[in-house]
Amino acid sequence: MSVAPAPASKSELAYDWLHEQIVAGDLAPGARLVLSQVAEKLDVSVVPVREAVRRLEAEGLVTFEKNVGATVAGIDPTEYLYTMQTLSLVEGAATALSAPSVTAEDLAAAREVNSRMREFLAQDPLHFDAVAFTALNRDFHSVLFEHCPNPHILDLVHRGWNRLKTLRGSTFSYVPERAAESVEEHEELLKLIENHAPTAEIELAARRHRSATLTAYLARTGENPGFPTL
């Protein structure tokens, strides 16, 4: 006899809703979270919303400011830098190690995803659904790194992508002009793999591709965490 799972608590429901709104970018950095308004929207009392906000604060997604209250946190430039630097290294290695196992079908699948990314930019390359674009971006790269034979490196890649999602739904919402460059770099990366380029060349191309997004973000926001990019 199967046991039905326990229903989620009101605090859990409030947390899930707020977390989704923040990560997806629907609640932008600096947006004020009025607990009573959130409670009314979710048809719950203020108490579970307050518990959810405290949990989000512990995760770094919400901050409390004197005389302001709870607001959506912006990207921590130092944490973002560390995450992107690490992902550049491990994803570059995973992509290079995967390359010998990437099939013609894999390359075709990756090109199809890249084509869909181009379609997002066709009408207006500076105003598009950055969160959906980022989801496609992950799909593209997954085709290239999931064949990595080293499970420890692959685990670090997954952790890096998940950490980026926690930091914010999409870097492309900050640097939309980087999206078109990224799509073109994808095709260059595919050609290297298709032409059986040396492993070191593929790894360097993948690393530079990731680092270019970090450089664009730091340049646009004027953030200077005090550490050099790769």
C-alpha positions in Angstrom: 0.0 0.0 0.0 1.6 3.3 -1.1 1.6 6.3 1.2 0.6 9.6 -0.4 3.3 12.3 0.1 2.6 14.9 2.7 1.3 18.1 1.3 3.8 21.0 1.2 3.6 23.4 4.1 2.5 27.0 3.5 6.0 28.1 4.2 7.4 25.7 1.6 4.8 26.9 -1.0 5.8 30.5 -0.3 9.4 29.7 -0.6 9.0 27.8 -3.9 7.0 30.7 -5.4 9.4 33.4 -4.4 12.4 31.3 -5.3 11.0 30.8 -8.8 10.1 34.4 -9.3 13.6 35.5 -8.2 15.6 33.0 -10.3 13.4 33.6 -13.4 14.0 37.3 -13.1 10.4 38.2 -12.6 11.4 39.8 -9.3 14.4 41.9 -10.3 17.4 42.8 -8.1 16.3 45.6 -5.7 12.6 44.7 -5.9 11.0 45.1 -2.5 9.2 42.1 -1.0 6.1 43.4 0.8 5.1 40.4 3.0 1.5 41.3 3.2 1.2 41.5 -0.6 2.9 38.2 -1.1 0.7 36.6 1.5 -2.4 38.0 -0.2 -1.3 36.7 -3.6 -0.7 33.2 -2.2 -3.7 33.2 0.0 -1.7 32.5 3.2 -0.9 34.5 6.3 2.2 36.6 6.7 3.9 34.1 9.0 4.8 31.4 6.4 5.9 34.2 4.0 8.2 35.6 6.6 9.7 32.1 7.2 10.2 31.7 3.4 11.9 35.1 3.1 14.3 34.2 6.0 15.2 31.0 4.2 15.9 33.0 1.0 18.0 35.5 3.0 20.1 32.6 4.3 20.6 31.5 0.6 21.7 35.0 -0.4 18.7 35.7 -2.7 17.1 38.3 -0.3 18.6 41.0 1.8 17.2 43.1 4.6 17.8 46.9 4.6 17.1 49.3 7.4 13.9 51.3 6.8 13.3 49.3 3.6 12.7 45.7 4.6 13.3 42.7 2.4 14.5 43.2 -1.1 15.7 40.9 -3.9 19.5 40.7 -3.7 21.7 41.5 -6.7 24.5 39.4 -8.0 27.4 39.1 -5.6 30.3 40.1 -8.0 32.9 38.1 -6.1 30.8 35.0 -5.9 29.9 35.3 -9.6 33.5 35.7 -10.5 34.5 32.6 -8.6 31.7 30.6 -10.1 32.4 31.6 -13.7 36.2 31.1 -13.3 35.6 27.6 -11.9 33.1 26.8 -14.6 35.4 28.0 -17.3 38.1 25.6 -16.1 35.9 22.5 -15.5 33.5 22.9 -18.4 36.5 23.5 -20.7 38.1 20.2 -19.5 34.8 18.3 -19.7 34.1 19.6 -23.3 37.6 18.6 -24.4 37.4 15.1 -22.8 33.9 14.6 -24.3 34.9 15.6 -27.8 36.1 12.1 -29.0 32.7 10.7 -28.0 30.5 13.4 -29.6 28.7 11.8 -32.5 27.4 13.4 -35.7 23.9 13.1 -34.2 25.1 15.0 -31.1 26.5 17.8 -33.3 23.3 18.0 -35.3 21.3 18.3 -32.0 23.6 21.0 -30.7 23.3 22.9 -34.0 19.5 22.7 -33.8 19.6 24.2 -30.3 21.9 26.9 -31.5 19.5 27.7 -34.4 16.7 28.1 -31.9 18.9 30.5 -29.9 19.4 32.5 -33.1 15.7 32.7 -33.6 15.4 34.3 -30.2 17.6 37.1 -31.4 16.2 37.5 -34.9 13.6 40.2 -34.2 15.5 42.2 -31.5 19.0 41.0 -30.4 18.9 43.3 -27.4 15.4 42.5 -26.1 14.6 38.8 -25.8 13.6 36.2 -23.2 17.0 36.0 -21.5 15.9 33.2 -19.1 14.6 31.0 -21.9 17.7 31.8 -23.9 19.9 30.7 -21.0 18.0 27.4 -20.8 18.8 26.7 -24.4 22.4 27.7 -23.8 22.6 25.0 -21.1 21.0 22.5 -23.4 23.6 23.3 -26.1 26.6 22.9 -23.8 25.1 19.8 -22.2 25.4 18.0 -25.5 29.1 18.8 -25.6 30.1 18.0 -22.0 27.8 15.2 -20.9 30.1 12.6 -22.6 32.9 13.5 -20.2 34.3 10.2 -19.0 35.5 11.7 -15.7 32.5 11.8 -13.3 34.2 14.1 -10.8 34.8 16.8 -13.4 31.2 16.3 -14.8 29.8 16.7 -11.2 31.7 20.0 -10.8 30.3 21.3 -14.1 26.7 20.5 -12.9 27.4 22.2 -9.6 28.7 25.3 -11.4 25.6 25.6 -13.6 23.3 25.1 -10.6 25.2 27.7 -8.7 24.8 30.2 -11.6 21.1 29.5 -11.5 21.0 30.3 -7.8 22.9 33.5 -8.3 20.5 34.7 -11.0 18.4 33.3 -13.8 20.4 34.8 -16.7 23.6 36.8 -17.1 22.2 37.7 -20.6 19.6 39.9 -19.0 22.6 42.1 -17.9 24.6 41.8 -21.2 22.1 41.1 -24.0 24.7 42.1 -26.6 26.8 39.1 -25.5 24.1 36.7 -26.7 24.8 37.1 -30.5 28.5 36.7 -29.9 27.9 33.6 -27.8 25.8 31.9 -30.6 28.7 32.5 -33.1 31.2 31.1 -30.7 29.0 28.0 -30.3 29.4 27.3 -34.1 33.2 27.8 -33.9 33.3 25.3 -31.0 31.2 22.8 -33.0 33.5 23.1 -36.0 36.6 22.3 -33.8 34.9 19.2 -32.5 33.7 18.2 -35.9 37.2 18.6 -37.4 38.8 16.6 -34.6 40.9 19.5 -33.4 43.5 18.8 -30.7 42.1 18.4 -27.2 44.0 21.4 -25.9 42.6 23.7 -28.6 39.0 22.6 -27.8 39.5 23.1 -24.1 41.0 26.6 -24.7 38.1 27.6 -27.0 35.5 26.4 -24.4 37.3 28.3 -21.6 37.5 31.5 -23.6 33.9 31.3 -24.5 32.9 31.1 -20.9 35.4 33.8 -19.8 34.1 36.2 -22.4 30.7 36.3 -20.8 32.2 37.0 -17.4 34.4 39.8 -18.9 31.3 41.3 -20.6 29.3 41.3 -17.4 32.0 42.9 -15.3 32.6 45.6 -18.0 28.8 46.4 -18.2 28.1 46.5 -14.5 31.3 48.3 -13.5 31.9 45.7 -10.8 35.5 45.2 -9.7 35.8 42.3 -7.2 39.6 42.8 -7.2 40.5 39.6 -8.9 41.7 39.0 -12.5 39.6 37.1 -15.0 41.0 34.1 -16.7 
